[in-house]
Amino acid sequence: MRKTAISLGLFATFWANAQSIKTTIDLVNVKDDKVAVTMEFPNMKSGDIKFHFPKTVPGTYSVDDYGRFVEGIKFYDNKGRELTYTKVNDNTYSLKNAKALSKITYLVNDSFDDEMDNSKHKAVFSPSGTDIEEGKIYMINTHGFIGYIDNMQDVPYQLVVQKPAGFYGTTALVDQDKSDATDTFTLANYAKVTDSPLMYTKPDYITFNAGGMDLVLGVYSPTGKYKAADFKDNLEKMVLAQKKFLGDMNTNKKYAIMLYLSGGDGPQIKGFGALEHHESTSVVLPEMMPKEAIDKTITDVVSHEFFHTVNPLKTHSEEIHYFDYADPKMSQHLWMYEGGTEYFANLFQIQEGLINKDEFLHRINEKITNSKNYDDTMPFTVMSKNVLKDEYKDQYRNVYEKGALLTMCLDIELRKLSNGEMGYRDMIRKLSQRFGENKPFKDDKLIDELVTVTGYPQVKDFYNKYIAGNQPTPYIEYLNMVGVEAKKQDTPPLFWFIKDPNQTGYNDKNNTFVFDESSALSPFAKSVGFKITDEIVALDGKTIDIQKMQEFIGYTKTIKEGQDVTVTILRKNGGKTDKMDLKGKAILDKMTIETLQYKANPTPAEQKLQNQWLTGKK
């Protein structure tokens, strides 16, 4: 019996592997920053096929065309002969009479090296990108390395990573071989492939259990400034608070965090943040950040990605469940997927004691201010559905501002309707119980489902006015219900290059200011022809020095309306970078801002609702 059982086990393993797509990523024989990938296929059922790399992937909401990083692609039959193909576009290849297709080989370039050049294509957001630095780091967001064949997305993949000696792969996946030279993983389908990033570096990781969940944190710090152990205490505190906040909504037994710190002589990148997955997140931050700032960002950003394990990773519409990587159809509900998740990332901190009530209100105030940089009358459902189109994509970042505020107002609305018995978190819990990872809802029926799970038809009125409608959300009116009022004050006239100076970034290689492409230009920047992709070298000959930043900012405060100003910039022009001066008359922004504050004498009803809102208690 023992012998028979073993034989059947071997046969089952052989059969599973024979029916899977074996994909090998070679991190050992890297040439010119290019990694070789080989995909071996089971018997093909269709003569005519299309092979794709993703146009976009879930969680990014941008057209990235990962196929543009692939070169030297070749298709082989089962006798080793090359098959002819037609390249349809950057991401798609068409083959006729391909029943004999056996293998595909190609080389992958990384996206990090291309990130600062926007002359041909918008940069890939760093946490969803790829990095290949031989002997140092391999950031493998699998959608940037592995493709798929139409109608074979549900075929299992066997992923084999040939790794350099002494390298460790941070991932939530379980290695199924004992070899020091390779890691082998079995993935149920292509969706699981794209859901499973890996980061290979010299070992710097920690593992621990928090709230019944096993965590692994892997860190790449190019100069060795930081170690994984530096972030353990803060991360553990954050995870325990999140698990308590979510309760039975979170069922994760493991979670992996890949923290990539950019700097040193590595590639110039600017897309700092994180990307969510069911059991992991890839995070990119600048190494020059102080530890306290990294800890705070981990709490704010990584917690946001972890909350995505509830929504939309496990509660979502058909557009996400049946995601079309080649021709994506977007959902209407970024207000919930991203806005609600961002709200959770802040709400849990006040409810679990990680921040105080004044800091929480300050964050809400910032979101209201930032939301004013976007079109407040554009229906969120329309923007969300069309976010990949040029006329809508610049509104995307408002999901983290107005999207979070919408869910805050809905939270307050629900608490007022239910006398504090139900809030936004309760609604999402009921929605997740009604649907789930394998049962999507219909995109245009979500609001009816929310009415069903809450029992309040007023939720539909709110949705039709402020989410699907074009009415600006009356934030102050809702905040008044929880004992918060707004005080208006004029700000001193301000000279800067974008509307919100807090969105300014720094390129430590060029000693320049850089800006996110979604940042709104200031009136002055528009008047002199400044482009959001330009880097600022100097202002009136005063160069940018990170060690003397206060002096630089102090000078900008001396600039008067109409004063002659010269801005020295770096501008990408095809394959080269031009240094040039932009000259014009200074224009100072004059703004009236609203500052939120708790009422000195709220009514008993307002105080009760405020307590329920800030504590989560009924």
Order of alpha helices (4+ residues) and beta strands (2+ residues): alpha-beta-beta-beta-beta-beta-beta-beta-beta-beta-beta-beta-beta-beta-alpha-beta-beta-beta-alpha-beta-beta-beta-alpha-alpha-alpha-alpha-alpha-alpha-alpha-alpha-alpha-alpha-alpha-alpha-beta-beta-beta-alpha-beta-beta-alpha-beta-beta-beta-alpha
